[in-house]
Every structure is written in C-alpha cells, then in structure tokens.
Amino acid sequence: MYTQSLDQAPVGTDTNNAIDIHQDAAKQAAFDAVIDADGKIEAQDWMPAAYRKTLVRQISQHAHSEVVGMLPEGNWISRAPSLKRKAILLAKVQDEAGHGLYLYSAAETLGTGRDELLDALHSGRAKYSSIFNYPTLSWADVGVIGWLVDGAAIMNQVPLCRCSYGPYARAMIRVCKEESFHQRQGFDALLAMMQGTEAQRAMVQESVNRWWWPVLMMFGPPDADSPNSAQGMRWGIKRISNDDLRQKFIDATVAQAETLGVTLPDPDLTWNEATGHYDFGTINWQEFQDVLAGKGPCNTERLATRVKAHQDGQWVRDAAAAYARKQAAKQQRQAA
C-alpha cells in the first residue's frame, strides 16, 4: 500500500530508495518510448511488472490452447476415412504440439518456468481456449475445426506477429503459416464431403450447426466486457479489438460457406449496406462463461486426459534429464 511517507527517506538512512524511484521512472519512460514508436521489447529489456504478467498470462494460455487443442482431433486419427486423411491429420496434430513448444519457450523468456506453467494448467488455475471443451462427434468435425476454428485462430493470431514483445511476435510468424495450411486442409476435407453423398453433406451441415456459435465466442467477450483489452492494445500486445476481429471473421466466412454449400446457423445473418458488414445474431455469452468456469461438455475430460498424458510421459523427461547429467559429467572429465 502506498502512502506519502514513502516519498521521503527515513531518518538515519541514505537516499538509495529515492534513486531507485528515479531509475524506475527513467526505465518506464524508455519502455514507453519503444511502445510509442511501435518497436519491440526483448527478453533482456526492462519492462513493467504488469506488462510481464499480462504477457505470461496470454502466451501461456495460448500455449495451453495449442496443446489441449490436439485432443479433439487426435481422437479421430485412428478413425480417419483414408490413409491420406490420416497422414494429414497426424501432421496437423504434430504441428499443434510444436506450436505449444514455441509458445512455452516464449513464455519462459519472461522468467516463468515451464513446470510452473504446466502446473497451472493441470491444476485448473490456468485457462485455455473455450472451443476445445466441445466434443468431436463425427469426421466432419475434423474438417470444421480446420475451416472454422483454425480460421478464427488465424484471424486472432496474424496481428500477434506485430506484438510488441519480440519473442512472441517471432514465434507467431511460423505458427500463422502453419495454421493457414490447417485452415485450407479443413476446407478441402469439407469440400470433398460436400461433393459426396447426401449423408455426407448432412454430416457437414450438422457439424457446422454445432460449431458456429462456439467459434464466434473464441474472440472473447464484447469489448465493453473485456477489461484488459484497452491496456493490451496500449502496450501493443493486442492490435485489434475482440469485436472487430469477430466481425472480420464473419465477413470472410460467409462467402466460404456459400462456396461449400453449407448454411451458417444464424437467421439474423444479413448484409448491411450501410456498414459494409454482415449483421449477426446474439451470442449466448452465458454459455461462454459456463465453459470458462469448467462447466463445458468436455472440460473435465480434456483436463484429465492432459494430466494423464503428462504423467505417462514422466519417464521420458527423467531419461532426458539423466542423459543430460551424464553428458555434463563427461564434458567435465574431458575438461579436467
């Protein structure tokens, strides 16, 4: 708690505290100058504690989403309809694991250990994208995740390539390139199904009906209900608001749906000549809050699966650590 007494040096002490305050003010001014110039903050640079905390929260939640996001589609690897589709899906799930690793590494540059990040996920303290708490009930869901979920992710993530924090921005360049491939892969899978039987077309439409509204929730709550957005944009961490990103996604997706031949499940979806955008219906934000609170269809299942996978892989981490110790000891003997 701050009081006026902190502005004065205590009796019988030096003025180092006052010097520190002036130094921090100078560092803050230098930080602000970089942000105002649309520059990059690097890991070794001074940064405000709140900026660091915001980055750790955002990057770690992004990493958790990539890792947990492997689960809904991984469930269909053994049931893919062809060897070609299985190979594509295997490659995609592997990409998501790599994205998680990039992002955990970016978070570690902020001084937070990976064990700490994973413990927050496995204990339920950390969040991940709400979309991954919905079930994949048919093969069409794999295509819809690629088309809609990854399409929404790209809309969210491309602006992050210009994030003010350098390690995060650079990691996102590769992530976005791979996510763009995933989106095209999903669209291609759906297009093949829509050119198939009536049952296949019905499967795609049913999947789109289930996923459309949860996908729109991926962009986060309305700007008026998103207290951290303004500061994130001031710092250059976030570049475009939730509502603007959601609108851009809808505007881009309508034409894609027409090409596929599917109907987006929103009777209020209409083109507005005055605004140059599509108007759309009301999103069920109570559902969004319920899923974030752990009450989604698959919250418990997803977290339990992730914890089990981590526990089952302990022997691999132990073996890697033992090998590293052995190599370090060998190098010490050779140097002696």
Solvent accessible surface area in square Angstrom, and as a share of the most:
residue,aa,sasa,rsa
1,M,219,0.98
2,Y,199,0.76
3,T,72,0.42
4,Q,154,0.68
5,S,77,0.50
6,L,85,0.42
7,D,116,0.60
8,Q,132,0.59
9,A,47,0.37
10,P,85,0.54
11,V,156,0.90
12,G,82,0.79
13,T,82,0.48
14,D,91,0.47
15,T,77,0.45
16,N,84,0.43
17,N,77,0.39
18,A,40,0.31
19,I,85,0.43
20,D,73,0.38
21,I,87,0.44
22,H,129,0.58
23,Q,91,0.40
24,D,72,0.37
25,A,60,0.47
26,A,63,0.49
27,K,87,0.37
28,Q,62,0.28
29,A,60,0.46
30,A,60,0.47
31,F,5,0.02
32,D,42,0.22
33,A,60,0.47
34,V,51,0.29
35,I,16,0.08
36,D,100,0.52
37,A,80,0.62
38,D,85,0.44
39,G,23,0.22
40,K,79,0.33
41,I,3,0.02
42,E,42,0.19
43,A,39,0.30
44,Q,151,0.67
45,D,53,0.28
46,W,89,0.31
47,M,8,0.04
48,P,17,0.11
49,A,85,0.66
50,A,56,0.44
51,Y,0,0.00
52,R,81,0.29
53,K,143,0.61
54,T,22,0.13
55,L,0,0.00
56,V,27,0.16
57,R,89,0.33
58,Q,52,0.23
59,I,0,0.00
60,S,8,0.05
61,Q,57,0.25
62,H,22,0.10
63,A,0,0.00
64,H,1,0.00
65,S,15,0.10
66,E,11,0.05
67,V,18,0.10
68,V,0,0.00
69,G,6,0.06
70,M,49,0.22
71,L,41,0.21
72,P,1,0.01
73,E,3,0.02
74,G,27,0.26
75,N,77,0.39
76,W,27,0.09
77,I,38,0.19
78,S,92,0.60
79,R,122,0.44
80,A,17,0.13
81,P,90,0.57
82,S,52,0.34
83,L,146,0.73
84,K,130,0.55
85,R,32,0.12
86,K,64,0.27
87,A,56,0.43
88,I,40,0.20
89,L,1,0.00
90,L,86,0.43
91,A,47,0.37
92,K,1,0.01
93,V,15,0.09
94,Q,134,0.59
95,D,36,0.19
96,E,12,0.05
97,A,32,0.25
98,G,19,0.18
99,H,0,0.00
100,G,0,0.00
101,L,100,0.50
102,Y,60,0.23
103,L,0,0.00
104,Y,8,0.03
105,S,49,0.32
106,A,5,0.04
107,A,0,0.00
108,E,65,0.29
109,T,58,0.34
110,L,5,0.03
111,G,72,0.69
112,T,20,0.12
113,G,38,0.37
114,R,71,0.26
115,D,117,0.60
116,E,105,0.47
117,L,8,0.04
118,L,20,0.10
119,D,75,0.39
120,A,18,0.14
121,L,1,0.00
122,H,34,0.15
123,S,64,0.41
124,G,36,0.34
125,R,149,0.54
126,A,18,0.14
127,K,86,0.37
128,Y,28,0.11
129,S,29,0.19
130,S,8,0.05
131,I,1,0.00
132,F,29,0.12
133,N,5,0.02
134,Y,27,0.10
135,P,39,0.25
136,T,12,0.07
137,L,111,0.55
138,S,18,0.12
139,W,30,0.10
140,A,0,0.00
141,D,0,0.00
142,V,1,0.00
143,G,2,0.02
144,V,0,0.00
145,I,4,0.02
146,G,0,0.00
147,W,2,0.01
148,L,0,0.00
149,V,2,0.01
150,D,9,0.04
151,G,10,0.09
152,A,0,0.00
153,A,12,0.10
154,I,31,0.16
155,M,40,0.18
156,N,40,0.20
157,Q,15,0.07
158,V,77,0.44
159,P,13,0.08
160,L,18,0.09
161,C,34,0.20
162,R,123,0.45
163,C,0,0.00
164,S,2,0.01
165,Y,0,0.00
166,G,0,0.00
167,P,21,0.13
168,Y,1,0.00
169,A,2,0.02
170,R,130,0.47
171,A,18,0.14
172,M,0,0.00
173,I,83,0.42
174,R,139,0.51
175,V,0,0.00
176,C,11,0.06
177,K,142,0.60
178,E,34,0.15
179,E,4,0.02
180,S,32,0.21
181,F,98,0.41
182,H,0,0.00
183,Q,29,0.13
184,R,145,0.53
185,Q,15,0.07
186,G,0,0.00
187,F,41,0.17
188,D,68,0.35
189,A,3,0.03
190,L,0,0.00
191,L,55,0.27
192,A,50,0.39
193,M,16,0.07
194,M,25,0.11
195,Q,137,0.61
196,G,30,0.29
197,T,83,0.48
198,E,118,0.53
199,A,73,0.57
200,Q,67,0.30
201,R,80,0.29
202,A,55,0.43
203,M,70,0.31
204,V,0,0.00
205,Q,47,0.21
206,E,79,0.36
207,S,0,0.00
208,V,0,0.00
209,N,69,0.35
210,R,69,0.25
211,W,5,0.02
212,W,0,0.00
213,W,56,0.20
214,P,9,0.05
215,V,0,0.00
216,L,0,0.00
217,M,3,0.01
218,M,32,0.14
219,F,7,0.03
220,G,12,0.12
221,P,31,0.19
222,P,36,0.22
223,D,51,0.26
224,A,103,0.80
225,D,94,0.49
226,S,18,0.12
227,P,120,0.75
228,N,90,0.46
229,S,12,0.08
230,A,78,0.60
231,Q,79,0.35
232,G,6,0.06
233,M,76,0.34
234,R,115,0.42
235,W,31,0.11
236,G,8,0.07
237,I,1,0.01
238,K,45,0.19
239,R,55,0.20
240,I,40,0.20
241,S,16,0.10
242,N,8,0.04
243,D,54,0.28
244,D,81,0.42
245,L,7,0.03
246,R,6,0.02
247,Q,35,0.16
248,K,96,0.41
249,F,6,0.03
250,I,0,0.00
251,D,37,0.19
252,A,44,0.34
253,T,3,0.02
254,V,13,0.07
255,A,62,0.48
256,Q,60,0.27
257,A,3,0.03
258,E,123,0.55
259,T,93,0.54
260,L,8,0.04
261,G,52,0.50
262,V,10,0.06
263,T,94,0.55
264,L,14,0.07
265,P,36,0.23
266,D,10,0.05
267,P,130,0.82
268,D,82,0.43
269,L,34,0.17
270,T,75,0.44
271,W,118,0.42
272,N,39,0.20
273,E,146,0.66
274,A,101,0.78
275,T,80,0.46
276,G,34,0.32
277,H,80,0.36
278,Y,45,0.17
279,D,64,0.33
280,F,63,0.26
281,G,10,0.10
282,T,129,0.75
283,I,11,0.06
284,N,85,0.43
285,W,58,0.20
286,Q,116,0.51
287,E,56,0.25
288,F,13,0.06
289,Q,88,0.39
290,D,47,0.24
291,V,5,0.03
292,L,56,0.28
293,A,68,0.52
294,G,38,0.36
295,K,147,0.62
296,G,15,0.14
297,P,86,0.54
298,C,10,0.06
299,N,19,0.10
300,T,112,0.65
301,E,99,0.45
302,R,15,0.05
303,L,45,0.22
304,A,58,0.45
305,T,58,0.34
306,R,41,0.15
307,V,36,0.21
308,K,125,0.53
309,A,50,0.39
310,H,41,0.18
311,Q,118,0.52
312,D,81,0.42
313,G,19,0.18
314,Q,80,0.36
315,W,178,0.62
316,V,76,0.44
317,R,88,0.32
318,D,74,0.38
319,A,53,0.41
320,A,61,0.47
321,A,45,0.35
322,A,47,0.36
323,Y,136,0.52
324,A,58,0.45
325,R,158,0.58
326,K,138,0.59
327,Q,57,0.25
328,A,48,0.37
329,A,40,0.31
330,K,91,0.39
331,Q,114,0.51
332,Q,131,0.58
333,R,162,0.59
334,Q,129,0.57
335,A,91,0.70
336,A,122,0.94
